[in-house]
Amino acid sequence: ERIQNIVKMVINIFSVIVGVVAVIMIIWGGFKYITSGGDSGNITSAKNTIIYAIIGLVIVALAQFFVQFVLEQVVE
């Protein structure tokens, strides 16, 4: 029970940190996109930044779901 709570707390803290970083990266990618000046290389870089940040958010969400699922199975 205690270990389960510690794991949940660590996962939640990690998720919040990654979520904040991902939002910052999405904003940064949007800023790069706006200031690209039509340069295709800069546009591609900005799009990749946004896409990777979104992929990171999805992976963290899935990892949190997976950890919660595993913890529930172990407790039972």
N, C-alpha and C positions, 0 to 999 in steps of 0.2 A: 504493500500500500504506500509506504513512504517512498520507495524507489520510484513507483509509478508517478507520484506527485512531483518528484524531482525531475523526472524525464519530461513530464508535461510542461513544467515550468521552463525548462531549458529549451524545449521545442517552441514554446510560445514566444520566448524572448528572441530566439533565433529568427522566427517567422516575422516578428515585428521589425527587427533590424533589416532583414532582407527586403521586406515590403517597403520600408522607407528608402532604402538604397535604390530599389527598382523604380519607385516613383520619381526620385531625383534623376535617375538615368532617362526615364521617359521625358521628363521636362527638358533635360539636357539635349536629348535627341530632337525634340521639337524646336528648341532654340537653334540647334545646328541646321535643321531643315529650313527654318525661316531665314537664317542668315547665309544660306548656301549660295545665293546669288545666281542660281540656275546652273551651277557647276555640277555635272552629273556625278563626279566622284564624291563631292561633298553630300549630295542628295543620297547617294547609295550608303555612305557612311552613317548618315543620320537615320535612315530607314533601318539599317542593321542595328544601330544602338537601340531604337525603339522595339524592334522585334525581339532582340535578345533579352531586353528587360522584361517584356511580356512573357517570354518563354521561362525566364527565371521565376516570375510570379506563379506561373502555372505549376512548375516543378515543386516549388515550396508548398503550394496548396496541396498537391498530390502527396508529397512527403508527409505533411502533417496529417492528412487523412489516413495514410498507410500506418503511421506510428500509432495513431489513436486506435485503429483497427487491431493492430498487433497487441497493444496493451490490453485491450478488452478481451482478446482471446487468451492471453497469458493469465489474467486474473481469474477467469472462469475455471 
